């Protein structure tokens, strides 16, 4: 899929995460999610987050009901990434429609590192 470290952007063009192979990392290099072959994005706990759109950016339908079953996440990545200090300029991206939302811009807490995500489920 993504052999090299590729930035994930928000709609305004801020680099907020990186993707390598099937793994998504935050700007500190921590594993925060993964993607499936059909470009669906899941958190480290296996909860659906959205889909990887062109740009790349993480989008989902605004009126999504979260009744989708939790899937088994892959093993944590064996690689440790070093995030570059700057990201390439983002491509020109279209605005999202009213029925879509940019997850990394409006709900970034859906993709948290494993230790933070596990603590969040304890609060539920």
C-alpha positions as CSV (number, residue, x, y, z in Angstrom):
1,X,0.0,0.0,0.0
2,X,2.1,2.9,1.3
3,X,5.7,1.7,1.3
4,X,7.1,5.1,2.2
5,X,6.1,7.5,5.0
6,X,3.2,9.5,3.6
7,X,1.6,12.4,5.4
8,X,-2.1,12.6,6.1
9,X,-3.6,16.1,5.9
10,X,-6.6,17.9,7.2
11,X,-8.8,19.7,4.7
12,X,-7.1,23.1,5.4
13,X,-3.7,21.4,4.6
14,X,-2.1,20.7,8.0
15,X,-0.1,17.4,8.3
16,X,-1.6,15.6,11.3
17,X,-0.4,12.0,10.9
18,X,1.7,9.7,8.7
19,X,0.9,6.4,7.1
20,X,3.3,3.6,6.3
21,X,2.2,0.2,5.1
22,X,-1.1,-0.3,6.9
23,X,-0.2,1.6,10.0
24,X,-1.1,5.2,10.9
25,X,1.2,7.2,13.2
26,X,0.7,10.6,14.9
27,X,3.3,13.4,14.7
28,X,5.2,11.9,17.7
29,X,5.6,8.6,15.9
30,X,3.1,6.7,18.0
31,X,0.8,4.1,16.4
32,X,-2.8,5.5,16.3
33,X,-4.6,3.3,13.7
34,X,-4.6,1.2,10.6
35,X,-6.2,0.9,7.2
36,X,-7.8,-2.0,5.5
37,X,-7.2,-2.9,1.8
38,X,-10.4,-1.1,0.9
39,X,-9.1,2.1,2.6
40,X,-11.2,2.0,5.7
41,X,-9.6,3.5,8.8
42,X,-9.8,1.9,12.2
43,X,-8.4,2.9,15.6
44,X,-5.8,0.8,17.5
45,X,-8.7,-0.8,19.3
46,X,-10.4,-1.9,16.1
47,X,-13.2,0.8,16.1
48,X,-14.3,2.2,12.7
49,X,-13.1,5.8,12.3
50,X,-13.7,6.6,8.6
51,X,-12.1,6.1,5.2
52,X,-8.9,7.3,3.6
53,X,-9.8,9.8,0.8
54,X,-7.6,11.5,-1.7
55,X,-5.2,13.9,-0.3
56,X,-4.8,11.6,1.7
57,X,-7.1,12.6,4.5
58,X,-9.5,10.7,6.8
59,X,-13.2,11.4,6.1
60,X,-16.5,9.8,7.2
61,X,-20.2,10.4,6.8
62,X,-21.4,13.0,9.3
63,X,-24.6,10.9,10.1
64,X,-22.7,7.6,10.7
65,X,-24.1,5.3,13.4
66,X,-21.4,3.6,15.3
67,X,-23.0,0.1,15.4
68,X,-20.3,-1.4,13.2
69,X,-18.6,-4.4,14.9
70,X,-15.2,-3.9,16.3
71,X,-12.6,-5.8,14.3
72,X,-9.4,-7.4,15.5
73,X,-6.5,-4.9,15.0
74,X,-3.2,-6.1,13.5
75,X,-0.2,-6.7,15.6
76,X,1.5,-3.4,16.7
77,X,4.0,-2.3,14.2
78,X,7.5,-3.7,14.5
79,X,8.9,-0.6,13.0
80,X,9.7,2.6,14.9
81,X,9.3,5.6,12.7
82,X,11.1,8.9,12.9
83,X,8.7,11.6,11.9
84,X,10.3,14.2,9.6
85,X,10.4,17.8,11.1
86,X,8.4,19.1,8.1
87,X,5.9,17.7,5.7
88,X,5.7,18.2,2.0
89,X,3.2,20.9,0.9
90,X,-0.3,19.4,0.7
91,X,-2.1,18.9,-2.6
92,X,-5.0,21.1,-3.5
93,X,-8.0,19.5,-1.8
94,X,-11.7,20.1,-2.4
95,X,-13.9,21.1,0.5
96,X,-15.9,18.4,2.2
97,X,-19.6,18.3,1.5
98,X,-22.1,18.9,4.3
99,X,-22.7,15.1,4.6
100,X,-19.0,14.4,5.1
101,X,-16.6,15.4,7.9
102,X,-12.8,15.5,8.2
103,X,-12.2,13.2,11.2
104,X,-8.6,14.5,11.9
105,X,-9.9,18.1,12.0
106,X,-13.3,17.7,13.8
107,X,-12.8,14.5,15.9
108,X,-9.1,13.8,16.3
109,X,-9.6,11.9,19.5
110,X,-11.0,9.0,17.5
111,X,-7.4,8.1,16.7
112,X,-5.4,8.0,19.9
113,X,-2.2,6.0,20.8
114,X,-2.9,2.5,22.3
115,X,-2.3,3.5,26.0
116,X,-4.6,6.6,25.8
117,X,-7.3,4.6,23.9
118,X,-7.2,1.8,26.4
119,X,-7.6,4.3,29.3
120,X,-10.5,5.9,27.5
121,X,-12.4,2.6,27.4
122,X,-11.9,2.3,31.1
123,X,-14.0,5.4,31.5
124,X,-16.9,4.0,29.6
